[in-house]
């Protein structure tokens, strides 16, 4: 699958998610991402996550908490 380039903010969020996963062994919750970037509205994070899924950078995992996976290849 060919990935579509991310926006600047999506790149920042992706890097944070990757770093968080490497340090904690699990993906951050949406509120943790929002808190890191001083974003009040969780819907903003949901918007960026949806964009990264559509662009091929994240994958949703069914039926799990923290149900996102980084697509690194």
Buried (B, 14 or more C-beta within 10 A) or exposed (E): EEEEEBEEBBEBBBEBBEEBBEEEEEBBBBEBBBEBBEBEEEEBBEEBBEBBBEBEBBEEEEEEEBEBBBBEE
